[in-house]
Amino acid sequence: MHPPAPGHPVTASVLITNSSDDLLIVHPNKGDAAPWQLPGGIVEQGESPLDAARRESREELGLNLDIQVFDLFAIEWLQATREDSRDRLAFLFAGPVLEPEDTVLITLQHDELDAWRWADRTEAKTMLHPAIAARIVGPLQTPGSPVYRETRHEGAL
């Protein structure tokens, strides 16, 4: 058996807003101290980041979101922070603007998430992990041109 190929794990997340430009954030089912997150997760083998964003939205929220290639909002390379982890690539897609009638359709995947809520930009930045909060710059409802970012850590591995 061969060791795993070197490379970067890949994640895909979705920025979902309402008409007030509030951001939909989710809380992982890992205790109260866990930071809030954006809907999304790991891109599986043989799956594109776009397909992963659609799948994760469906699994985590019970929503079939019409996310398209042109909805790519940002790509970020994140340097590993621990010896036992690897650098990672994160794809962020701009999701739809949800209306109040859409939110009644949200059904959480309770083995992964215990809550969802709307948060304005200032509130979201205090509730999300700092690396995630740093990605939500500029208008959230119109992706425009994708942004590439790198997150490096002082004195990292």
GROMACS elastic network, one bead per residue, 0.5 to 0.9 nm:
[ bonds ]
;  ai    aj funct       b0    kb
    2     5     6  0.81599   500
    3     6     6  0.87059   500
    4     7     6  0.87148   500
    7    86     6  0.81472   500
    7    87     6  0.80589   500
    7    88     6  0.83929   500
    8    77     6  0.89013   500
    8    86     6  0.66219   500
    8    87     6  0.56966   500
    8    89     6  0.62371   500
    9    42     6  0.75161   500
    9    43     6  0.77992   500
    9    86     6  0.73689   500
    9    87     6  0.72571   500
    9    88     6  0.50236   500
    9    89     6  0.63442   500
    9    90     6  0.85226   500
   10    41     6  0.85577   500
   10    42     6  0.59880   500
   10    43     6  0.55366   500
   10    44     6  0.83432   500
   10    49     6  0.76349   500
   10    88     6  0.58612   500
   10    90     6  0.57264   500
   10    91     6  0.75491   500
   11    40     6  0.72905   500
   11    41     6  0.52949   500
   11    43     6  0.52337   500
   11    44     6  0.88169   500
   11    49     6  0.70325   500
   11    52     6  0.79934   500
   11    53     6  0.85420   500
   11    88     6  0.77249   500
   11    89     6  0.64065   500
   11    91     6  0.60689   500
   11    92     6  0.84144   500
   12    39     6  0.86148   500
   12    40     6  0.55006   500
   12    41     6  0.56399   500
   12    42     6  0.64472   500
   12    43     6  0.64235   500
   12    49     6  0.54835   500
   12    50     6  0.72906   500
   12    51     6  0.88455   500
   12    52     6  0.61565   500
   12    53     6  0.52772   500
   12    56     6  0.82814   500
   12    89     6  0.87155   500
   12    90     6  0.58225   500
   12    92     6  0.57648   500
   12    93     6  0.75026   500
   13    38     6  0.61121   500
   13    39     6  0.55739   500
   13    41     6  0.63650   500
   13    42     6  0.88868   500
   13    49     6  0.86836   500
   13    52     6  0.82945   500
   13    53     6  0.56850   500
   13    56     6  0.79728   500
   13    57     6  0.85221   500
   13    90     6  0.76619   500
   13    91     6  0.63525   500
   13    93     6  0.62339   500
   13    94     6  0.87318   500
   14    38     6  0.63506   500
   14    39     6  0.57039   500
   14    40     6  0.62262   500
   14    53     6  0.63425   500
   14    54     6  0.85485   500
   14    56     6  0.88591   500
   14    57     6  0.76831   500
   14    67     6  0.87673   500
   14    73     6  0.89948   500
   14    91     6  0.86206   500
   14    92     6  0.57329   500
   14    94     6  0.57985   500
   14    95     6  0.55909   500
   15    23     6  0.68085   500
   15    24     6  0.71909   500
   15    25     6  0.85534   500
   15    38     6  0.67765   500
   15    39     6  0.76528   500
   15    73     6  0.86091   500
   15    92     6  0.71901   500
   15    93     6  0.61606   500
   15    95     6  0.51782   500
   15    96     6  0.79233   500
   15   136     6  0.82602   500
   15   140     6  0.69903   500
   15   141     6  0.82608   500
   16    21     6  0.89619   500
   16    22     6  0.83146   500
   16    23     6  0.58241   500
   16    24     6  0.54324   500
   16    25     6  0.82384   500
   16    38     6  0.84254   500
   16    39     6  0.83962   500
   16    93     6  0.88894   500
   16    94     6  0.66477   500
   16    96     6  0.56806   500
   16    97     6  0.62172   500
   16    98     6  0.71957   500
   16   140     6  0.80735   500
   16   141     6  0.80247   500
   17    20     6  0.76722   500
   17    21     6  0.54215   500
   17    22     6  0.53129   500
   17    24     6  0.59294   500
   17    94     6  0.86983   500
   17    95     6  0.73453   500
   17    96     6  0.66355   500
   17    98     6  0.61777   500
   17   118     6  0.80801   500
   17   140     6  0.71322   500
   17   141     6  0.67200   500
   18    21     6  0.53364   500
   18    22     6  0.55645   500
   18    23     6  0.69242   500
   18    24     6  0.78777   500
   18    96     6  0.82096   500
   18    99     6  0.62149   500
   18   100     6  0.80413   500
   18   118     6  0.81182   500
   18   141     6  0.86689   500
   19    22     6  0.74379   500
   19    97     6  0.63085   500
   19    98     6  0.71507   500
   19    99     6  0.69704   500
   19   141     6  0.89297   500
   20    23     6  0.89155   500
   20   120     6  0.83145   500
   21    97     6  0.81825   500
   21   119     6  0.89730   500
   21   120     6  0.70803   500
   21   121     6  0.79924   500
   21   139     6  0.84224   500
   21   140     6  0.69445   500
   21   141     6  0.70964   500
   22   118     6  0.57469   500
   22   119     6  0.52749   500
   22   121     6  0.65379   500
   22   124     6  0.86253   500
   22   140     6  0.87676   500
   23    38     6  0.86548   500
   23   117     6  0.81584   500
   23   118     6  0.54048   500
   23   119     6  0.52699   500
   23   120     6  0.61305   500
   23   121     6  0.69706   500
   23   124     6  0.72119   500
   23   140     6  0.81530   500
   24    38     6  0.71502   500
   24    39     6  0.80294   500
   24   116     6  0.69309   500
   24   117     6  0.57355   500
   24   119     6  0.65395   500
   24   120     6  0.89870   500
   24   124     6  0.89051   500
   25    36     6  0.63184   500
   25    37     6  0.55988   500
   25    38     6  0.50405   500
   25    39     6  0.67523   500
   25   115     6  0.85746   500
   25   116     6  0.56780   500
   25   117     6  0.56845   500
   25   118     6  0.63362   500
   25   119     6  0.70854   500
   25   124     6  0.76820   500
   25   127     6  0.89483   500
   25   128     6  0.81830   500
   26    36     6  0.55847   500
   26    37     6  0.52616   500
   26    38     6  0.59433   500
   26    39     6  0.62751   500
   26    60     6  0.89806   500
   26   113     6  0.67789   500
   26   114     6  0.78138   500
   26   115     6  0.57966   500
   26   117     6  0.66138   500
   26   118     6  0.89489   500
   27    30     6  0.82790   500
   27    31     6  0.89981   500
   27    32     6  0.85388   500
   27    34     6  0.74470   500
   27    35     6  0.69422   500
   27    37     6  0.61170   500
   27    38     6  0.85263   500
   27   112     6  0.85611   500
   27   113     6  0.55805   500
   27   114     6  0.58755   500
   27   115     6  0.51878   500
   27   116     6  0.61475   500
   27   117     6  0.86255   500
   28    31     6  0.76235   500
   28    32     6  0.87895   500
   28    34     6  0.68416   500
   28    35     6  0.77559   500
   28    36     6  0.68193   500
   28    37     6  0.73917   500
   28   110     6  0.89755   500
   28   111     6  0.88533   500
   28   112     6  0.57098   500
   28   114     6  0.60578   500
   28   115     6  0.75334   500
   29    32     6  0.82916   500
   29    34     6  0.82394   500
   29   110     6  0.73445   500
   29   111     6  0.67844   500
   29   112     6  0.52100   500
   29   114     6  0.50269   500
   29   115     6  0.81302   500
   30    33     6  0.78214   500
   30    34     6  0.61098   500
   30   112     6  0.80642   500
   30   113     6  0.81876   500
   30   114     6  0.84997   500
   31    34     6  0.59081   500
   32    35     6  0.80337   500
   34   129     6  0.89628   500
   35   127     6  0.61463   500
   35   128     6  0.55221   500
   35   129     6  0.57395   500
   36   116     6  0.87775   500
   36   124     6  0.83730   500
   36   127     6  0.57402   500
   36   129     6  0.69385   500
   37    40     6  0.83153   500
   37   127     6  0.82528   500
   37   128     6  0.56851   500
   37   129     6  0.71222   500
   37   132     6  0.74989   500
   38    41     6  0.88943   500
   38   128     6  0.80851   500
   38   132     6  0.79252   500
   39    53     6  0.81879   500
   39    56     6  0.68948   500
   39    57     6  0.63051   500
   39    60     6  0.69674   500
   39    61     6  0.78670   500
   40    52     6  0.76462   500
   40    53     6  0.59267   500
   40    54     6  0.86083   500
   40    55     6  0.84155   500
   40    56     6  0.50956   500
   40    57     6  0.65530   500
   40    60     6  0.77487   500
   40    92     6  0.88840   500
   41    52     6  0.74934   500
   41    53     6  0.76298   500
   41    56     6  0.64054   500
   42    49     6  0.86702   500
   42    52     6  0.73599   500
   42    56     6  0.86253   500
   43    46     6  0.84389   500
   43    47     6  0.61893   500
   43    48     6  0.68242   500
   43    49     6  0.58733   500
   43    50     6  0.89221   500
   43    51     6  0.82672   500
   43    52     6  0.53448   500
   43    53     6  0.81702   500
   44    47     6  0.53767   500
   44    48     6  0.79538   500
   44    49     6  0.86693   500
   44    52     6  0.72316   500
   45    48     6  0.85017   500
   47    50     6  0.81942   500
   47    51     6  0.62023   500
   47    52     6  0.64159   500
   48    51     6  0.51564   500
   48    52     6  0.61421   500
   48    53     6  0.86770   500
   49    53     6  0.61830   500
   49    54     6  0.87149   500
   49    90     6  0.88055   500
   49    91     6  0.66322   500
   49    92     6  0.88299   500
   50    53     6  0.51725   500
   50    54     6  0.64202   500
   50    55     6  0.86766   500
   50    67     6  0.73737   500
   50    68     6  0.72812   500
   50    69     6  0.68577   500
   50    72     6  0.83632   500
   50    91     6  0.83949   500
   50    93     6  0.78393   500
   51    54     6  0.51221   500
   51    55     6  0.60594   500
   51    56     6  0.85088   500
   51    67     6  0.87672   500
   52    56     6  0.58723   500
   52    57     6  0.83948   500
   53    56     6  0.52618   500
   53    57     6  0.61618   500
   53    58     6  0.86111   500
   53    65     6  0.89006   500
   53    67     6  0.77911   500
   53    91     6  0.86844   500
   53    92     6  0.83478   500
   53    93     6  0.74467   500
   54    57     6  0.52767   500
   54    58     6  0.62782   500
   54    59     6  0.87171   500
   54    63     6  0.86592   500
   54    64     6  0.69411   500
   54    65     6  0.62188   500
   54    66     6  0.75921   500
   54    67     6  0.66096   500
   55    58     6  0.50594   500
   55    59     6  0.60266   500
   55    60     6  0.83744   500
   55    64     6  0.81805   500
   56    59     6  0.50164   500
   56    60     6  0.56501   500
   56    61     6  0.78318   500
   56    62     6  0.89473   500
   57    60     6  0.53814   500
   57    61     6  0.54161   500
   57    62     6  0.66308   500
   57    63     6  0.58268   500
   57    64     6  0.68412   500
   57    65     6  0.69239   500
   58    61     6  0.56180   500
   58    64     6  0.53598   500
   58    65     6  0.74575   500
   59    62     6  0.56044   500
   59    63     6  0.77602   500
   59   107     6  0.87911   500
   59   108     6  0.78971   500
   59   109     6  0.63100   500
   60    63     6  0.81244   500
   60   106     6  0.87890   500
   60   107     6  0.74873   500
   60   108     6  0.54307   500
   60   110     6  0.81464   500
   60   112     6  0.75140   500
   60   113     6  0.72661   500
   61    64     6  0.87269   500
   61   105     6  0.82942   500
   61   106     6  0.51589   500
   61   107     6  0.50773   500
   61   109     6  0.65293   500
   61   116     6  0.88430   500
   62   105     6  0.70896   500
   62   106     6  0.55849   500
   62   108     6  0.66493   500
   62   109     6  0.77477   500
   63   102     6  0.87109   500
   63   105     6  0.70275   500
   63   106     6  0.64031   500
   63   107     6  0.78481   500
   64    67     6  0.89286   500
   65    95     6  0.72366   500
   65    96     6  0.71698   500
   66    95     6  0.77426   500
   66    96     6  0.74999   500
   67    70     6  0.83554   500
   67    71     6  0.63612   500
   67    72     6  0.87711   500
   67    93     6  0.74848   500
   67    94     6  0.76031   500
   67    95     6  0.60082   500
   67    96     6  0.75114   500
   68    71     6  0.53239   500
   68    72     6  0.77026   500
   68    93     6  0.84897   500
   68    95     6  0.87902   500
   69    72     6  0.60391   500
   69    93     6  0.85553   500
   70    73     6  0.83485   500
   70    93     6  0.87287   500
   70    94     6  0.89955   500
   70   143     6  0.79352   500
   70   144     6  0.84484   500
   70   145     6  0.87334   500
   70   146     6  0.88495   500
   71    92     6  0.87200   500
   71    93     6  0.54173   500
   71    94     6  0.51912   500
   71    95     6  0.70857   500
   71   142     6  0.81525   500
   71   143     6  0.58858   500
   71   144     6  0.81088   500
   71   146     6  0.84853   500
   72    75     6  0.80763   500
   72    91     6  0.75000   500
   72    92     6  0.62565   500
   72    94     6  0.62807   500
   72   143     6  0.66823   500
   72   144     6  0.85440   500
   72   145     6  0.79674   500
   72   146     6  0.59033   500
   72   147     6  0.87693   500
   73    91     6  0.77968   500
   73    92     6  0.54461   500
   73    94     6  0.56191   500
   73   140     6  0.86711   500
   73   142     6  0.85542   500
   73   143     6  0.50406   500
   73   144     6  0.73386   500
   73   145     6  0.69406   500
   73   147     6  0.64245   500
   74    90     6  0.80847   500
   74    91     6  0.60207   500
   74    92     6  0.50631   500
   74    93     6  0.69387   500
   74    94     6  0.88135   500
   74   135     6  0.73673   500
   74   136     6  0.89758   500
   74   143     6  0.85424   500
   74   145     6  0.84058   500
   74   148     6  0.57273   500
   74   149     6  0.75434   500
   75    89     6  0.70347   500
   75    90     6  0.56090   500
   75    92     6  0.62012   500
   75    93     6  0.89736   500
   75   135     6  0.89083   500
   75   146     6  0.72842   500
   75   147     6  0.62626   500
   75   149     6  0.63832   500
   75   150     6  0.86484   500
   76    88     6  0.81425   500
   76    89     6  0.56403   500
   76    90     6  0.50908   500
   76    91     6  0.66388   500
   76    92     6  0.83108   500
   76   135     6  0.82121   500
   76   147     6  0.81575   500
   76   148     6  0.56473   500
   76   150     6  0.54787   500
   76   151     6  0.72962   500
   77    87     6  0.71560   500
   77    88     6  0.57625   500
   77    90     6  0.64416   500
   77   148     6  0.81075   500
   77   149     6  0.64213   500
   77   151     6  0.62563   500
   77   152     6  0.85422   500
   78    81     6  0.87387   500
   78    86     6  0.88769   500
   78    87     6  0.55884   500
   78    88     6  0.51266   500
   78    89     6  0.62319   500
   78    90     6  0.75537   500
   78   131     6  0.85192   500
   78   149     6  0.84851   500
   78   150     6  0.59830   500
   78   152     6  0.65999   500
   78   153     6  0.88779   500
   79    86     6  0.73383   500
   79    88     6  0.66291   500
   79    89     6  0.89872   500
   79   150     6  0.78054   500
   79   151     6  0.60335   500
   79   152     6  0.53403   500
   79   153     6  0.68305   500
   79   156     6  0.79057   500
   79   157     6  0.86399   500
   80    83     6  0.76366   500
   80    84     6  0.85411   500
   80    85     6  0.57074   500
   80    88     6  0.71543   500
   80   152     6  0.83289   500
   80   153     6  0.82240   500
   80   156     6  0.75533   500
   80   157     6  0.73166   500
   81    84     6  0.86620   500
   81    85     6  0.69841   500
   81    86     6  0.80616   500
   81    87     6  0.81898   500
   81   152     6  0.88898   500
   81   153     6  0.71657   500
   81   156     6  0.63341   500
   81   157     6  0.70517   500
   82    85     6  0.54221   500
   82    86     6  0.79200   500
   82   156     6  0.80761   500
   82   157     6  0.72086   500
   83    86     6  0.79268   500
   83   157     6  0.68961   500
   85    88     6  0.89313   500
   92   135     6  0.82518   500
   93   143     6  0.78773   500
   94   140     6  0.68128   500
   94   141     6  0.67093   500
   94   142     6  0.71660   500
   94   143     6  0.58290   500
   95    98     6  0.89041   500
   95   140     6  0.87659   500
   95   141     6  0.76615   500
   95   143     6  0.89900   500
   96   141     6  0.73472   500
   97   141     6  0.68308   500
   98   101     6  0.79809   500
   98   102     6  0.57575   500
   98   103     6  0.68740   500
   99   102     6  0.52423   500
   99   103     6  0.68383   500
  100   103     6  0.53694   500
  100   104     6  0.71786   500
  101   104     6  0.57649   500
  101   105     6  0.76171   500
  102   105     6  0.56180   500
  102   106     6  0.74637   500
  103   106     6  0.53746   500
  104   107     6  0.82447   500
  106   116     6  0.89817   500
  107   110     6  0.86133   500
  108   111     6  0.86919   500
  108   112     6  0.82543   500
  108   113     6  0.63401   500
  108   114     6  0.72872   500
  108   115     6  0.74011   500
  108   116     6  0.79334   500
  109   112     6  0.57418   500
  109   113     6  0.57870   500
  109   114     6  0.79690   500
  110   114     6  0.57525   500
  110   115     6  0.85251   500
  111   114     6  0.78796   500
  113   116     6  0.79445   500
  118   124     6  0.85052   500
  119   122     6  0.79002   500
  119   123     6  0.56855   500
  119   124     6  0.52909   500
  119   125     6  0.89754   500
  119   127     6  0.87664   500
  120   123     6  0.53590   500
  120   124     6  0.59403   500
  120   125     6  0.86221   500
  121   124     6  0.51221   500
  121   125     6  0.62383   500
  121   126     6  0.89231   500
  121   136     6  0.82249   500
  122   125     6  0.53539   500
  122   126     6  0.67779   500
  123   126     6  0.53399   500
  123   127     6  0.63576   500
  123   128     6  0.87167   500
  124   127     6  0.50591   500
  124   128     6  0.58286   500
  124   133     6  0.71120   500
  125   128     6  0.55740   500
  125   129     6  0.78551   500
  125   130     6  0.71662   500
  125   132     6  0.82742   500
  125   134     6  0.77470   500
  125   136     6  0.83092   500
  126   129     6  0.79349   500
  126   130     6  0.78741   500
  126   133     6  0.78199   500
  127   130     6  0.85215   500
  127   133     6  0.83059   500
  128   131     6  0.81065   500
  128   132     6  0.62206   500
  128   133     6  0.56192   500
  129   132     6  0.53388   500
  129   133     6  0.61362   500
  129   134     6  0.87049   500
  130   134     6  0.60876   500
  130   135     6  0.88564   500
  131   134     6  0.52939   500
  131   135     6  0.69033   500
  131   151     6  0.75453   500
  132   135     6  0.53816   500
  132   136     6  0.72081   500
  133   136     6  0.56275   500
  133   137     6  0.81984   500
  134   137     6  0.67866   500
  135   147     6  0.89916   500
  135   149     6  0.81615   500
  136   139     6  0.82939   500
  136   140     6  0.72057   500
  137   140     6  0.75711   500
  138   142     6  0.89969   500
  138   143     6  0.87926   500
  139   142     6  0.60498   500
  139   143     6  0.72693   500
  139   144     6  0.87544   500
  140   143     6  0.66946   500
  143   146     6  0.68801   500
  152   156     6  0.75898   500
  153   156     6  0.51945   500
  153   157     6  0.85922   500
